[in-house]
Amino acid sequence: MRLFLFSLSFLCFLACFSQENSSKEDSRYQRYFEDQFYLGITYNFVRNKPVDFKQRNLSYGLMGGIIKDVPLNNSGTKALGVGLGLALNTYYSNLTVTEVPNGFSYDIGGFIPGFKRSKVETHLIELPLEFRWRNSTPTDYKFWRIYAGMKFGYVIGARSKLVTSDFRDGFFNTNINRLQYGPTFNIGYNTFNVHIYYALTQLFNDEAILNNEIIGIKPLRVGLVFYIL
C-alpha cells in the first residue's frame, strides 16, 4: 500500500508537469489539450463464479495515473487518450488458497473450521487507451465527457491471504495471470465520472484448479473516476 501511494504521488507530479507544458503549447498554437491525471475507486465484482463461490466483505479497487491527450479535430471535442497508471485491486470471497509443496491448493472456505475471510490482492501497472468525446472548450473546464476504450494491466505483485480463528497466512500467489485487459467506459460531468471495466481475461491462470476445474473468474469493476486538469 505504501509503495502504491508513493508511486501514485510521483505520477501525479508528472501529470502536473505535463499539464504546464500543454498550457504553454495552448498559448503558442491556440490549441488545447485535456492532459489529466486521474484517481478512481471501484467495487470489484467477479463473473464466471465456481459452484458455492461467494463474495464477502468489501472487494475494492484503487487506481491512479496520468493521461496524455491527442486531439483529433480542431475543436478538440474528439481525441485519443494514452495513459500510464497504477492499480490496487482486492477480491474478498470464500475461496481459500493454501501453499502446498507443488504449488497452491484451492477450496471453498465454508468447509474450513473457523474460517473468517480470504482475500486475493493484485498490484498492477496499467496502460489505458481511450477514444474521448467531450463538449469542452479552451476556457470551459466543466463539461460532459464520454470516454471509451481498452485498459491493459500487468500484474507486478499478487498475494493471497487466509484468516481463520486459529491462524493467519499470507503469501505471494503466482497463479494470477500477469497480463490482464478489457474494455472500459467512463461517462460523467466535470470531475465526477462513472467508471466500468469489463475484464476479458481470467484473474487466475490455468494452474488454479478447484474441484478438477479451472477457476475461470473474471473481474467486473464499477466505481468512480475523477479527472483533474
Secondary structure, 3 states (H helix, E strand, C coil): CHHHHHHHHHHHHHHHHHHHHHHHHHHHHCCCCCCEEEEEEEEEEEECCCCCCCECCCCEEEEEEEEEEEECCCCCCEEEEEEEEEEEEEEEECEEEEEECCEEEEEEHHHCCCEEEEEEEEEEEEEEEEEEEECCCCCCCCCEEEEEEEEEEEEEEEEEEEEECCCEEEEECCCECCEEEEEEEEEEECCEEEEEEECCCCCECCCCEECCEECCCEEEEEEEEEEEC
